[in-house]
Amino acid sequence: MATFNPPSGGQPTLVSTTPISSANAPANITWGTATLDNGGSTYIYGSEDVYTGTAPNCVPEGRRLHIKRVPTGNFSCGSRGCGQGRGWP
């Protein structure tokens, strides 16, 4: 997972990276918001709704963007994606 600092009107800068495994991957990501083929890889974009509080008093807080990279056209990696537990595939 990469964390970016999105400045107002500027290009985001990388703050940190964290390997993702099946134990710490968010389960509520809607994958397929967009895709991009580039250089032998397909980048799959997804979004995650973020809430604060607990049901039934959840309050929408915003959304997070997620990007998954797989070999071009390889969409058979399961709901958590290819390379889980090995960092960025």
C-alpha positions, -999 to +999 in steps of 0.1 A: +000+000+000+013+034-008+004+066+010+005+099-008+003+135+003-021+152-022-013+189-021-039+214-033-033+220-070-001+200-071+013+166-078+009+141-050+042+130-033+049+095-019+049+094+019+053+057+026+047+021+014+035-009+033+033-045+020-002-059+018-011-094+028-045-112+030-044-105+067-044-067+063-060-061+029-093-041+031-122-064+021-147-037+010-129-023-021-150-020-053-125-030-080-128-022-116-136+015-113-111+019-142-082-001-158-051+008-177-027-014-197+009-002-196+043-019-201+032-055-196+009-048-166-027-040-161-035-014-134-069-020-118-083+010-099-108+006-071-124+027-044-132+021-007-159+039+012-145+050+046-168+053+077-163+063+113-183+049+142-200+015+144-233+003+130-260+015+131-244+049+137-218+049+109-209+083+094-194+085+059-159+100+061-147+098+025-132+074+000-098+059-006-083+051-040-067+017-045-046+005-074-038-032-081-011-042-106-013-076-124+003-091-155-015-077-186-050-092-188-046-115-158-078-109-138-080-144-123-061-136-091-091-136-068-108-108-049-077-098-029-055-097-060-022-111-072+009-111-052-007-107-018+019-112+009+047-105-015+044-067-017+037-049-050+033-077-077 
